[in-house]
Amino acid sequence: MTTPLARLLETLRLALHLVFAALLVVSLVQFFASDAADASPARRIAVIILTALLAVVYLAGTVAGQTTHGLRRFALPWLAVVLGLWLVLVVLSADAVWLLFPLVFVVLSLTGSVAGALAVVGCWVVAAGVPLITGQRSGVGGVLGPAIGVLFAGLAYWTYLRLTREVEYHRQVAKQLVATRDRLLAAENQAGRLAERERLSREIHDTLAQGFNSVLLLSRAARTAIDQGRTGDATDQLSVITATAHDNLIQTRVLVAEGAEGAEGAEGIESTESTESTESTAAVTATPLAASLRRLTGDAARRARALGASTTIDLDAGEAEATALPAPVAEALLRVAQEAVTNAVDHAGASRIRVTLGVWDTEATLDVFDDGCGFDPASVQRTELGGYGIAGMRDRVTALGGEFTVDSTVSGTVAGTVAGTVVAVRVPTGVMQP
């Protein structure tokens, strides 16, 4: 990732090389403008050759350093060659002192702090002393000028170094942020998968598992009826098995379609199956909850009769008979009622079950009472093999900001009390209105 600061540093490095090239040209032009008249032809030719050679060596080193990381070990020998050529050029032409500024920058960037300081002092000695020794310069200006150039170049390099460290710091911070973002995305993805797995487990328990349990119980009852010659009872039980299996098939298609993300997953389903799945999925939203509960209680009563139980199941919807609730609320209440009624029929041995639905301005309530044997709610825990009943009902209700309670009395535990269970639900609806 390239930041504006990193681009600024790249621009500064390019500017340094351009300054070196420009000063090299200026020194050569200055030599021929002022000193060449007094210089011998051999000296003039030597200055030209050294200037060209220094330009070639400097260009080759900078290009190689930018393109090949493996040439890093040749940086110091290359620097020594550049400084050597510059020293000879200063001996022949004092105008080459102009190159001191970019050379100090290069020396400091390629050497350590101690070696770099010594090398910079050596460059200043060359720039200040050689022209005095060769008689090309005289006076205090020939000493102070290079010293000021060295100090300015050192300050520029220190600023460049701070910017470089700042760029590296921000690069590391950016890498850490990217790594943290990736970890968060992975955690969110994992949490999403776990939540979806939990949802599917709850849906399978509330629909398919209950249906398969009913099929298993009814098939055993049908076999017993056939063995005893009660063909009429066996026929009724097989009819309930067929209806239950059909409902399970529809619920399976719904789950498959949801797992395939709706329409895309439903493209391969035949038209009849698609219609059934769509109707099953939209039943809660298209039909008032009371109608869905009436179908639920009717199916449960038929299953109880097929199992040989004389269970009466009543529904009291009152003014909520024609009221349509928000889809999440209606689905949660329907699943809670389904679980509670199924438990009362299959496990409690209840003779009477009463489902009461109430819809108010800002909330809906659902109560499921049975006079079965009762149980201890505190002893029911979720396990790897099941136990999604009470926990699943509570999760559905609390996810909507509602309240879920179970009050149960075990037969014979308290004198003068009636055994049974009451599942009570209260869910807000006002905040979910469209």
Buried (B, 14 or more C-beta within 10 A) or exposed (E): EEEEBBEEBEEBBEEBBEBBBEBBEBBBEBBBEEBBEEBEEEBBEBBEEBBEBBBEBBEEBBEBBEEEEEBEEBBEEBBEBBBEBBBBBBBBBBBBBBBBBBBBBBBBBBBEEEEBBEBBEEBBEBBBBBBBEEEBBEEEEBBEBBEEBBEEBBEBBEEBEEBBEBBEEBBEEEEEEEEEEEEEEEEEEEEEEEEEEEBEBBBBBBBBBBBBEBBEBBEEBBEBBBEEEBEEBBEBBBBBBEBBBEBBBBBBBBBBBBEBEEEEBBEEBEEEBBEBBBEBBEBBBEBBBBBBBBBBBEBBBBBBBBBEBEBEBEBBBEEBBEBBBBBBBBBBBBBBBBBBBBBBBBBBBBBBBBBBBBBBEEBBBBBBBBBBBBBEEEEBEBEEEEEBBBBBBBBBBEEBEBBBEBEBBBBEEEEEEEBBBBBBBBBBBEEBEE
